[in-house]
């Protein structure tokens, strides 16, 4: 029984790591999408990749930083 619990814990930890990396990859893609397409598409990608319900504070912080970068670029291009 303990061996099964340990294996399950390892699998959960691996899944969380993969999800976080996928989220960070999405942030990188969002920056590129902003440059190639639009603010709206980049924002939508970030919203999907990092939902408000996410408990990964580092990922949420990275998403906020990415949104700030995109917003500043959008502001600069309009003014």
Z-matrix of the N, CA and C atoms (Angstrom, degrees):
N
C 1 1.438
C 2 1.532 1 110.98
N 3 1.299 2 119.21 1 -42.93
C 4 1.459 3 122.10 2 -178.89
C 5 1.516 4 111.49 3 -66.40
N 6 1.326 5 116.33 4 -35.55
C 7 1.459 6 120.08 5 179.22
C 8 1.527 7 110.09 6 -63.05
N 9 1.308 8 117.89 7 -40.57
C 10 1.464 9 122.49 8 178.84
C 11 1.524 10 110.88 9 -64.23
N 12 1.313 11 116.76 10 -41.92
C 13 1.465 12 120.98 11 179.39
C 14 1.526 13 110.64 12 -65.05
N 15 1.326 14 116.41 13 -40.37
C 16 1.459 15 120.58 14 179.03
C 17 1.525 16 110.83 15 -64.34
N 18 1.324 17 116.61 16 -43.53
C 19 1.468 18 121.02 17 178.65
C 20 1.520 19 110.26 18 -63.91
N 21 1.321 20 116.96 19 -41.56
C 22 1.461 21 120.79 20 178.31
C 23 1.524 22 110.63 21 -62.32
N 24 1.319 23 117.53 22 -40.76
C 25 1.462 24 121.71 23 178.70
C 26 1.523 25 111.16 24 -63.26
N 27 1.302 26 117.00 25 -41.70
C 28 1.469 27 121.33 26 178.06
C 29 1.527 28 110.18 27 -63.83
N 30 1.322 29 117.42 28 -42.65
C 31 1.463 30 120.86 29 179.43
C 32 1.524 31 111.80 30 -64.50
N 33 1.320 32 117.21 31 -39.63
C 34 1.465 33 121.10 32 177.96
C 35 1.528 34 110.00 33 -65.36
N 36 1.312 35 116.81 34 -43.56
C 37 1.468 36 120.66 35 178.92
C 38 1.527 37 110.64 36 -61.93
N 39 1.315 38 117.19 37 -40.87
C 40 1.468 39 120.87 38 178.27
C 41 1.523 40 110.74 39 -65.66
N 42 1.316 41 117.42 40 -40.23
C 43 1.472 42 120.96 41 179.76
C 44 1.522 43 111.03 42 -65.28
N 45 1.321 44 117.00 43 -39.83
C 46 1.471 45 120.49 44 178.25
C 47 1.522 46 110.22 45 -64.22
N 48 1.325 47 117.15 46 -41.91
C 49 1.464 48 121.36 47 178.59
C 50 1.521 49 111.00 48 -62.48
N 51 1.325 50 116.85 49 -43.86
C 52 1.462 51 121.12 50 178.85
C 53 1.519 52 110.44 51 -64.29
N 54 1.322 53 117.69 52 -42.37
C 55 1.466 54 121.13 53 179.79
C 56 1.525 55 110.71 54 -63.16
N 57 1.315 56 117.49 55 -40.97
C 58 1.462 57 120.67 56 179.29
C 59 1.522 58 110.70 57 -65.25
N 60 1.330 59 117.48 58 -42.08
C 61 1.463 60 120.60 59 178.81
C 62 1.520 61 110.20 60 -65.52
N 63 1.328 62 116.86 61 -39.91
C 64 1.459 63 120.83 62 177.46
C 65 1.520 64 110.10 63 -61.51
N 66 1.323 65 116.84 64 -40.68
C 67 1.463 66 121.05 65 177.81
C 68 1.518 67 111.37 66 -63.74
N 69 1.327 68 117.16 67 -41.56
C 70 1.471 69 120.58 68 178.86
C 71 1.527 70 111.00 69 -67.65
N 72 1.330 71 116.31 70 -36.88
C 73 1.463 72 120.07 71 175.85
C 74 1.531 73 110.07 72 -63.09
N 75 1.321 74 116.26 73 -39.20
C 76 1.466 75 120.41 74 179.15
C 77 1.526 76 110.83 75 -64.59
N 78 1.325 77 117.57 76 -34.51
C 79 1.470 78 120.42 77 178.63
C 80 1.527 79 110.29 78 -66.50
N 81 1.326 80 115.67 79 -41.18
C 82 1.463 81 120.02 80 176.90
C 83 1.526 82 110.29 81 -63.20
N 84 1.331 83 115.95 82 -42.85
C 85 1.464 84 120.54 83 178.54
C 86 1.529 85 110.81 84 -65.08
N 87 1.321 86 117.38 85 -34.59
C 88 1.464 87 120.83 86 179.67
C 89 1.529 88 110.90 87 -64.02
N 90 1.325 89 117.15 88 -40.26
C 91 1.469 90 119.83 89 177.16
C 92 1.526 91 110.80 90 -61.47
N 93 1.324 92 115.82 91 -43.76
C 94 1.469 93 120.11 92 178.48
C 95 1.520 94 110.76 93 -66.59
N 96 1.323 95 116.83 94 -39.26
C 97 1.457 96 120.94 95 179.51
C 98 1.523 97 110.71 96 -64.49
N 99 1.320 98 117.28 97 -37.26
C 100 1.464 99 120.43 98 176.83
C 101 1.524 100 109.93 99 -61.91
N 102 1.314 101 116.80 100 -45.47
C 103 1.468 102 120.80 101 -178.86
C 104 1.531 103 111.45 102 -63.71
N 105 1.326 104 116.90 103 -36.61
C 106 1.462 105 121.06 104 -175.10
C 107 1.525 106 113.28 105 -91.71
N 108 1.312 107 118.22 106 -31.34
C 109 1.467 108 121.30 107 -171.83
C 110 1.517 109 111.79 108 -119.56
N 111 1.340 110 115.44 109 -89.95
C 112 1.463 111 118.83 110 -174.54
C 113 1.527 112 111.39 111 -160.22
N 114 1.316 113 114.11 112 164.11
C 115 1.454 114 121.57 113 176.58
C 116 1.527 115 110.19 114 -61.69
N 117 1.323 116 116.62 115 -43.07
C 118 1.454 117 121.37 116 -176.45
C 119 1.526 118 112.10 117 -60.15
N 120 1.331 119 116.54 118 -42.80
C 121 1.469 120 119.90 119 -179.60
C 122 1.527 121 110.79 120 -68.49
N 123 1.316 122 117.06 121 -38.70
C 124 1.464 123 120.46 122 178.38
C 125 1.528 124 110.33 123 -65.85
N 126 1.322 125 116.39 124 -43.33
C 127 1.463 126 121.05 125 178.92
C 128 1.531 127 110.45 126 -61.68
N 129 1.328 128 116.74 127 -42.87
C 130 1.469 129 120.79 128 179.53
C 131 1.528 130 110.92 129 -61.86
N 132 1.318 131 117.22 130 -41.19
C 133 1.459 132 120.85 131 179.03
C 134 1.526 133 110.74 132 -63.35
N 135 1.320 134 116.88 133 -43.53
C 136 1.470 135 120.11 134 178.94
C 137 1.522 136 110.29 135 -64.87
N 138 1.318 137 117.31 136 -41.08
C 139 1.468 138 120.86 137 179.36
C 140 1.522 139 112.12 138 -61.65
N 141 1.317 140 116.74 139 -37.29
C 142 1.466 141 120.50 140 178.45
C 143 1.523 142 111.21 141 -73.21
N 144 1.317 143 116.62 142 -41.02
C 145 1.466 144 120.98 143 -175.23
C 146 1.528 145 112.81 144 -73.43
N 147 1.322 146 116.10 145 -33.21
C 148 1.462 147 120.69 146 -177.26
C 149 1.529 148 108.74 147 -130.31
N 150 1.322 149 117.33 148 83.54
C 151 1.467 150 119.83 149 -179.62
C 152 1.529 151 111.36 150 -67.99
N 153 1.310 152 116.20 151 157.57
C 154 1.464 153 120.44 152 179.32
C 155 1.516 154 112.07 153 -58.40
N 156 1.312 155 116.66 154 -28.24
C 157 1.464 156 120.91 155 -178.01
C 158 1.532 157 113.11 156 -77.93
N 159 1.322 158 117.71 157 -3.50
C 160 1.461 159 120.85 158 -179.86
C 161 1.524 160 110.55 159 -61.07
N 162 1.323 161 115.96 160 140.78
C 163 1.458 162 120.77 161 178.60
C 164 1.525 163 112.04 162 -102.36
N 165 1.323 164 117.45 163 0.19
C 166 1.464 165 122.07 164 179.69
C 167 1.529 166 108.53 165 -82.54
N 168 1.320 167 116.02 166 97.18
C 169 1.464 168 120.72 167 -175.22
C 170 1.526 169 112.52 168 -64.58
N 171 1.312 170 117.33 169 -35.74
C 172 1.472 171 120.20 170 178.93
C 173 1.519 172 110.21 171 -65.11
N 174 1.320 173 117.01 172 -41.21
C 175 1.460 174 121.07 173 178.61
C 176 1.520 175 111.11 174 -67.52
N 177 1.328 176 116.91 175 -40.58
C 178 1.466 177 120.41 176 178.29
C 179 1.527 178 110.38 177 -64.28
N 180 1.312 179 116.74 178 -38.48
C 181 1.460 180 120.95 179 177.77
C 182 1.531 181 110.72 180 -65.86
N 183 1.332 182 116.25 181 -42.01
C 184 1.467 183 120.42 182 177.71
C 185 1.531 184 110.49 183 -63.80
N 186 1.327 185 116.46 184 -38.58
C 187 1.465 186 120.25 185 177.44
C 188 1.525 187 110.69 186 -64.26
N 189 1.322 188 116.85 187 -41.92
C 190 1.461 189 120.68 188 177.91
C 191 1.528 190 111.04 189 -62.65
N 192 1.319 191 116.54 190 -41.87
C 193 1.468 192 120.17 191 177.96
C 194 1.525 193 111.16 192 -63.55
N 195 1.330 194 116.29 193 -40.79
C 196 1.464 195 120.46 194 178.95
C 197 1.521 196 110.41 195 -64.58
N 198 1.327 197 116.87 196 -44.14
C 199 1.468 198 120.06 197 177.96
C 200 1.528 199 111.28 198 -62.70
N 201 1.310 200 116.95 199 -37.12
C 202 1.457 201 120.42 200 177.35
C 203 1.527 202 110.30 201 -63.96
N 204 1.324 203 117.09 202 -45.48
C 205 1.466 204 120.86 203 178.48
C 206 1.526 205 111.39 204 -59.00
N 207 1.322 206 115.46 205 -47.00
C 208 1.465 207 119.99 206 -179.27
C 209 1.527 208 110.60 207 -64.75
N 210 1.316 209 116.56 208 -42.29
C 211 1.467 210 120.72 209 -179.61
C 212 1.520 211 111.64 210 -63.49
N 213 1.323 212 116.76 211 -40.76
C 214 1.472 213 119.83 212 177.84
C 215 1.523 214 111.55 213 -64.64
N 216 1.326 215 116.61 214 -40.82
C 217 1.455 216 120.03 215 177.76
C 218 1.530 217 110.62 216 -64.70
N 219 1.321 218 115.93 217 -40.46
C 220 1.467 219 120.13 218 178.85
C 221 1.533 220 110.39 219 -64.60
N 222 1.317 221 116.51 220 -43.44
C 223 1.463 222 120.78 221 178.41
C 224 1.539 223 110.40 222 -61.00
N 225 1.340 224 115.98 223 -46.99
C 226 1.463 225 120.22 224 -179.57
C 227 1.512 226 111.75 225 -61.43
N 228 1.319 227 117.63 226 -36.95
C 229 1.468 228 119.48 227 -178.28
C 230 1.523 229 111.63 228 -72.99
N 231 1.320 230 117.37 229 -24.10
C 232 1.466 231 120.26 230 -178.61
C 233 1.521 232 111.97 231 -91.96
N 234 1.314 233 117.68 232 -16.88
C 235 1.482 234 119.80 233 -176.06
C 236 1.492 235 112.07 234 -119.91
